[in-house]
């Protein structure tokens, strides 16, 4: 939502005790430092990955990086306007965003960074909902839904008011979840508490016994004890929990999805941006795993980086989120 994390950047030491010289050196340092800042914004889901990558990059002597949370849609608005160098996204770029970037002359690299399982969570005091079906989620979240009590969700559930928390309309998680569950992106009931910042959603679910929400898997791992995930089943099958294994083997469906970063092609010509992107993908498996998401095999990160270095611009998607794409399918499509 507007919040950002800023990592300490390059600093410059005055080499002379003469006041005028010191002022000139300081002024030069400020200008050089401003030019070297790498601006990142977008998805709160991808934020933990980029926060980790930026921190490690800084520790290795890299340039200053700022990482904001505007949501995937909010991030693309800034990116297509030329205001950021890298945009974090929890879904592929949409047709309207492709057009907006084109109108501003912004071309880009689309770089998949890892996979996520969107988790559906409840308050730890909820002792009844161990799992939910895709159909139950649809009846809860579909436009015009009148379900306001847990007793309406499933026979045997108690008479407890249902309070809903979910990503806001600028969130890629909102787009993907509504596409996967309701059959159309952004098709959702509106009487819920929205936020593009997943930390706000965690706090909401943690504060109400009857709460239900959804967000990226990393925020569940970081808040164990505050919220509890439920298993998801579809078509009468067994309920499946989100984990690296179930995301990798495609059994956690339909809520497994790829995560991306988009790099402005003009920014990519700057040495510090090129170094940062190279650093991310040379350490892709490590930083994604440390952020509690599901990484690709390290070999795949090398192949994606090779495409970047070859100058492969644009998106491999048709301007809309694609539900059900497995890791192997994505990598095969990306590296061909």
BELGI-V854828 format. One record per run of one state. SS is the DSSP state (A for helix, B for strand, O for the rest). FROM is the first residue (numbers start at 1). TO is the last residue. If there is no record, write none. Layout:
# BELGI-V854828
ss:SS from:FROM to:TO
ss:SS from:FROM to:TO
This chain:
# BELGI-V854828
ss:O from:1 to:3
ss:B from:4 to:6
ss:O from:7 to:18
ss:A from:19 to:36
ss:O from:37 to:37
ss:B from:38 to:42
ss:O from:43 to:43
ss:A from:44 to:59
ss:O from:60 to:64
ss:B from:65 to:68
ss:O from:69 to:70
ss:A from:71 to:80
ss:O from:81 to:85
ss:B from:86 to:89
ss:O from:90 to:94
ss:A from:95 to:103
ss:O from:104 to:107
ss:B from:108 to:117
ss:O from:118 to:118
ss:B from:119 to:123
ss:O from:124 to:130
ss:B from:131 to:133
ss:A from:134 to:141
ss:O from:142 to:148
ss:B from:149 to:149
ss:A from:150 to:152
ss:O from:153 to:160
ss:B from:161 to:161
ss:O from:162 to:162
ss:B from:163 to:167
ss:O from:168 to:171
ss:A from:172 to:182
ss:O from:183 to:192
ss:B from:193 to:195
ss:O from:196 to:197
ss:A from:198 to:206
ss:O from:207 to:210
ss:B from:211 to:215
ss:O from:216 to:216
ss:A from:217 to:221
ss:O from:222 to:223
ss:B from:224 to:224
ss:O from:225 to:226
ss:B from:227 to:229
ss:O from:230 to:230
ss:B from:231 to:233
ss:O from:234 to:239
ss:B from:240 to:240
ss:O from:241 to:243
ss:A from:244 to:248
ss:O from:249 to:255
ss:B from:256 to:264
ss:O from:265 to:266
ss:A from:267 to:269
ss:O from:270 to:270
ss:A from:271 to:282
ss:O from:283 to:283
ss:A from:284 to:290
ss:O from:291 to:293
ss:B from:294 to:294
ss:O from:295 to:297
ss:A from:298 to:309
ss:O from:310 to:313
ss:B from:314 to:314
ss:O from:315 to:326
ss:A from:327 to:335
ss:O from:336 to:336
